Amino acid sequence: MPISSAIKGLQNIKSMQNVNKSGIPNKENSDFIKLHMCEKERTRLNCEKIRIQQRLEIIQDRLIEIQAHNDKKAEQMFNSGSKELNSVKSEWKTMSIDY
């Protein structure tokens, strides 16, 4: 049995892997198809853009809520910390230690 690469003319067979041409030939008729495909893609991208903007608004709102919560808690911690320092200062007593 001969090896397939040894068969004369087998390498000349054109398959879709070897063809580098577009499936749509560049004729006047293909311009309408290309315009239609471009319009479809433009519509799809606009829809995707709207969805991304809506998601971005939700994310930004959530980030603002988190920042407001953090600011509120930081203020509460600062106020409680200063009260504790004042109460701690008054509770401390000094003593002399003899060695």
C-alpha positions in Angstrom: 0.0 0.0 0.0 1.4 3.3 -1.0 1.7 6.1 1.6 -0.9 8.9 1.0 1.8 11.6 0.7 3.4 9.5 -2.1 0.3 9.6 -4.2 0.8 12.1 -7.1 -1.5 15.1 -7.0 -2.8 14.6 -3.4 -1.1 17.7 -2.2 -2.8 19.7 -4.9 -6.3 19.0 -3.6 -7.9 22.1 -2.3 -9.6 21.9 1.0 -11.2 24.6 3.1 -8.0 24.6 5.3 -5.9 25.5 2.3 -8.2 28.2 0.8 -7.5 31.7 2.1 -10.4 33.4 0.2 -13.5 34.8 1.9 -16.6 32.7 1.7 -18.4 35.7 0.2 -16.8 37.0 -3.0 -16.2 40.7 -3.4 -19.1 41.5 -5.7 -21.8 44.1 -5.5 -24.2 41.6 -3.9 -21.8 40.9 -1.0 -21.8 44.6 -0.1 -25.4 44.3 1.1 -24.5 41.3 3.2 -21.5 43.0 4.7 -23.6 46.1 5.5 -26.3 43.9 7.1 -23.7 42.1 9.2 -22.1 45.4 10.2 -25.5 46.8 11.2 -26.2 43.6 13.3 -22.9 43.9 15.0 -23.5 47.6 15.7 -26.9 46.8 17.3 -25.4 44.1 19.4 -22.5 46.3 20.6 -24.9 49.1 21.5 -27.0 46.7 23.6 -23.9 45.4 25.3 -22.8 49.0 26.0 -26.2 49.8 27.6 -25.9 46.7 29.8 -22.4 47.6 30.9 -23.4 51.1 31.7 -26.3 49.9 33.8 -24.0 47.5 35.7 -21.5 50.2 36.2 -24.2 52.4 37.8 -25.1 49.6 40.2 -21.5 49.1 41.1 -20.9 52.8 41.7 -24.0 53.0 43.9 -22.8 50.1 46.0 -19.3 51.6 46.3 -20.9 54.8 47.6 -22.9 52.9 50.1 -19.9 51.0 51.3 -17.8 54.2 51.6 -20.6 56.0 53.6 -20.9 52.9 55.9 -17.1 52.9 56.4 -17.0 56.7 57.2 -19.9 56.3 59.7 -18.2 53.4 61.5 -14.8 55.2 61.5 -16.4 58.3 63.1 -18.1 56.1 65.7 -14.9 54.3 66.5 -13.0 57.6 66.8 -15.6 59.1 69.1 -15.8 56.0 71.3 -12.0 55.9 71.3 -11.6 59.4 72.6 -14.2 58.8 75.3 -12.3 55.7 76.4 -9.1 57.7 76.6 -10.7 60.3 78.8 -12.1 57.7 81.1 -8.9 55.8 81.2 -6.9 58.8 82.1 -9.1 59.6 85.1 -8.9 56.0 86.4 -5.1 55.8 86.4 -3.4 56.4 89.8 0.2 56.9 90.3 2.2 55.1 93.0 5.8 55.3 94.0 7.8 52.1 93.9 10.7 51.5 96.3 13.5 49.2 95.1 
